[in-house]
């Protein structure tokens, strides 16, 4: 299956208090800060908020404040795939100038290999297995994504703590019901 995701670029700015301000190419902003347990708390300019957790194999679990959960998958080189493969965020901060522009303009998979969509759903047992895998990768200091703080070139976790990151998703109206069947109904044009 060939993916042709909508590409959103962003740049990060570390603020004086150590938190991060992320500016997206569609005009949105997100403020992020690392929690003591390693997860990242965020809120955006549209009033959405939640917590991101890096699981093993580059899977990111995003939990909205209303309890809804979605997943993303890091693709390496500052790229993260969301929406079952329909939205790709690209971190221009990590590459800067020319390289970031080339990545954004060439398309999601060009020169960097094929994209692997995130899972639509994970059971609590699958999540725990991925947490253990992330812990193992962190302890050994390597792995395909380096784990939280692993420092690998491919780590796309959070720019305020590593060089590459990309975590964003189309918010769901707070209080609305959401399940994996609804993902096709979300308006990609209103991403963020």
Secondary structure as GFF3:
##gff-version 3
##sequence-region A 1 192
A	DSSP	beta_strand	6	14	.	.	.	ID=ss1
A	DSSP	beta_strand	20	24	.	.	.	ID=ss2
A	DSSP	beta_strand	29	34	.	.	.	ID=ss3
A	DSSP	beta_strand	40	44	.	.	.	ID=ss4
A	DSSP	beta_strand	49	54	.	.	.	ID=ss5
A	DSSP	three_ten_helix	56	58	.	.	.	ID=ss6
A	DSSP	beta_strand	59	64	.	.	.	ID=ss7
A	DSSP	beta_strand	69	76	.	.	.	ID=ss8
A	DSSP	beta_strand	79	82	.	.	.	ID=ss9
A	DSSP	three_ten_helix	83	85	.	.	.	ID=ss10
A	DSSP	beta_strand	87	91	.	.	.	ID=ss11
A	DSSP	alpha_helix	92	95	.	.	.	ID=ss12
A	DSSP	alpha_helix	97	106	.	.	.	ID=ss13
A	DSSP	alpha_helix	124	140	.	.	.	ID=ss14
A	DSSP	three_ten_helix	180	185	.	.	.	ID=ss15
A	DSSP	three_ten_helix	188	190	.	.	.	ID=ss16
###
